[in-house]
């Protein structure tokens, strides 16, 4: 695991949450440049190594909240393509995959 020492308690807390039966999604937020993406990638690697999930999907939602971009990230990681063009149409298709 390549988590910065100062982030180990946060990493551990996220991993413990993912081990709970009723948790299937985690949101990490904070100021830019704090290492959130790196932390989440390390969590994904560890969760897959521990076989907590069959698949992991990571979507980055910026302050501008480009929903179509986030939906595209999720769809790409799940190997999905959409005929729908609207946010609602795509969201309803994605919802069926979780």
RAMOSUL-V135669 format. One record per backbone hydrogen bond with DSSP energy under -0.5 kcal/mol. NH is the residue of the N-H (numbers start at 1). CO is the residue of the C=O. If there is no record, write none. Layout:
BEGIN
nh=NH co=CO
nh=NH co=CO
END
This chain:
BEGIN
nh=7 co=4
nh=8 co=4
nh=8 co=5
nh=11 co=7
nh=12 co=8
nh=13 co=9
nh=14 co=10
nh=15 co=11
nh=16 co=12
nh=17 co=13
nh=18 co=14
nh=19 co=15
nh=20 co=17
nh=23 co=20
nh=24 co=22
nh=34 co=31
nh=39 co=35
nh=40 co=36
nh=41 co=37
nh=42 co=38
nh=43 co=39
nh=44 co=40
nh=45 co=41
nh=46 co=42
nh=47 co=43
nh=48 co=44
nh=49 co=45
nh=50 co=46
nh=51 co=48
nh=52 co=47
nh=61 co=59
nh=62 co=60
nh=65 co=62
nh=67 co=65
nh=70 co=66
nh=71 co=67
nh=72 co=68
nh=73 co=69
nh=74 co=70
nh=75 co=71
nh=76 co=72
nh=77 co=73
nh=78 co=74
nh=79 co=75
nh=79 co=76
nh=80 co=75
nh=90 co=86
nh=91 co=87
nh=92 co=88
nh=93 co=89
nh=94 co=90
nh=95 co=91
nh=96 co=92
nh=97 co=94
nh=98 co=95
END
